[in-house]
């Protein structure tokens, strides 16, 4: 699963350039910041390599496996902050 935070994206195109499977492309529409954000065009081809996330200088992209997301949502009762359990 690829999540793009368009509020952080500055439209630098690095994520598109470094994707080995051409999963991302730049959108034709503009964000609030006036930039063309990347968009996912074929998520099935994504290998979860994380290159787009790694090269994003603005931390606007997160790549996670679907299974990990499901496990985290089921385990919401065990939240930790700074090594301490929150209750």
C-alpha positions as CSV (number, residue, x, y, z in Angstrom):
1,X,0.0,0.0,0.0
2,X,1.4,3.4,-1.0
3,X,0.2,6.5,0.9
4,X,1.1,9.9,-0.4
5,X,0.7,13.0,1.8
6,X,0.1,15.7,-0.7
7,X,0.4,18.4,1.9
8,X,4.1,17.5,2.3
9,X,4.9,16.8,-1.4
10,X,6.8,19.5,-3.3
11,X,6.5,17.8,-6.7
12,X,10.2,17.0,-7.1
13,X,9.5,13.9,-9.2
14,X,12.2,11.8,-7.5
15,X,9.7,9.1,-6.4
16,X,8.6,8.7,-10.0
17,X,12.1,8.6,-11.4
18,X,13.4,6.0,-8.9
19,X,10.4,3.6,-9.0
20,X,11.7,0.5,-10.8
21,X,8.2,-0.7,-11.8
22,X,6.7,2.7,-12.9
23,X,4.0,2.5,-10.3
24,X,3.9,6.2,-9.9
25,X,3.3,9.1,-12.3
26,X,2.9,12.8,-11.8
27,X,-0.7,13.9,-11.6
28,X,-2.2,16.5,-14.0
29,X,-4.0,18.3,-11.1
30,X,-2.5,20.7,-8.6
31,X,-2.4,20.5,-4.8
32,X,-3.0,23.3,-2.4
33,X,0.7,24.2,-2.6
34,X,0.4,24.5,-6.4
35,X,2.4,21.4,-7.3
36,X,1.6,18.3,-9.3
37,X,1.7,15.4,-6.8
38,X,2.6,11.8,-7.7
39,X,-0.2,9.3,-8.0
40,X,-0.3,5.6,-8.0
41,X,-1.2,4.2,-11.4
42,X,-0.6,0.5,-11.0
43,X,-0.3,-0.6,-7.4
44,X,-0.3,-4.3,-8.4
45,X,3.1,-3.9,-10.0
46,X,4.5,-2.5,-6.7
47,X,7.2,-4.7,-5.2
48,X,7.2,-2.8,-1.9
49,X,10.9,-2.0,-2.4
50,X,10.4,1.4,-0.8
51,X,12.6,3.4,-3.2
52,X,9.9,6.1,-3.6
53,X,9.7,6.4,0.2
54,X,13.5,6.4,0.5
55,X,14.2,9.1,-2.1
56,X,11.3,11.4,-1.0
57,X,13.1,14.3,0.7
58,X,9.9,15.5,2.2
59,X,8.8,12.2,3.9
60,X,5.5,12.5,1.9
61,X,5.4,8.8,0.9
62,X,4.8,5.7,3.1
63,X,5.0,2.2,1.7
64,X,3.6,-0.6,3.9
65,X,2.4,-4.2,3.4
66,X,-1.3,-4.7,3.7
67,X,-0.8,-7.4,6.3
68,X,1.2,-5.1,8.6
69,X,-1.5,-2.4,8.4
70,X,-4.2,-5.0,9.4
71,X,-2.1,-6.3,12.3
72,X,-1.4,-2.7,13.6
73,X,-5.1,-1.8,13.5
74,X,-6.0,-4.9,15.4
75,X,-3.3,-4.2,18.0
76,X,-4.4,-0.6,18.8
77,X,-4.7,-1.4,22.5
78,X,-0.9,-1.7,22.8
79,X,0.3,1.8,22.0
80,X,3.8,2.8,23.0
81,X,5.4,6.2,23.2
82,X,9.1,6.7,24.0
83,X,9.3,3.1,25.3
84,X,6.4,3.5,27.7
85,X,3.1,1.8,27.3
86,X,0.1,4.2,27.1
87,X,-3.1,3.2,28.9
